[in-house]
């Protein structure tokens, strides 16, 4: 993939925090490689302390790397730091605003920080896109939690960056607000903005992201399309509800690992590459069990995440 097709390119990125007060040096990043396609929604997942925030802060110019290279929209963060910083907008997890500033004042101030001339500012346009124009002149302390989240996105978009990084954007928010924020992310992406999303909500990554990287202990332990990651687990669960609840499991079904749940249904965790649903249903029929209903459950991103991150312990 060429540089013109990449929004972010990271090679051999390391960050070592020096030892202090008797504590050993901390290797926050151990030489990670990442490529993010332009126009994609890219998920960056990992447990607390995995290295996600360190990676983002290096890209934003807030933390100095120890080794490796990184480019933002084709600009090397060392050789062209101003262009690199201008190409990325960071939406932090923490909500902090001056209580006596209005959204309009905050965006105007942010535009001034980036040296955007008054004639080129898009304050009202951005506020309208974030459904905040009617609150443009209200004190930020009067905004709801959802409005404050959207204002963070608006601040990050002031300089019209082609890449937007959202760090845990829905942490601690309710389900309705989370869905609304998902819709805003999709809307921005359809406008051509490349989205990088860090999240602890695996459902969120599965719902939104085209590609996902999983970082654990400062290393990239998986990086692939969401569909390919999900296909890695050759595992399904089938639940069969008989017309009459079972009190004991027939021997023919015990042999393939089936069990009974509290309602007398048959539950079987199986690998499609080893046994087909058709063969399972044939065995149920051979046991003279009449089926009232059945359902199957696919592996989800949480299964992938737990499988991968549990393989490497400190």
Protein Blocks (a to p, Z undefined) as FASTA:
>chain_A
ZZklpfbdcehiacddddeehiacddfbgoiacdddehiacdddddehilmmmmmmmmno
paccfbdcddeehiafklmmmlmmmmpccddfbdcddfkbcfklmmmmmmmmnopafklp
cklmmmmmnopmmmmmgcfklpcfklmmmmmmmmmmmnopabdcdehklgoiafklmmmm
mmmmmmmmmnopacddddfblklmmmmpmbdcddeehiafbdcdfklmmmmpgcdddddd
dfbdcfbdcfklmmnopacdfkopacddddfklocfklmmmmmmmnopacfbdcdddddf
klmmmmmmmmpcZZ
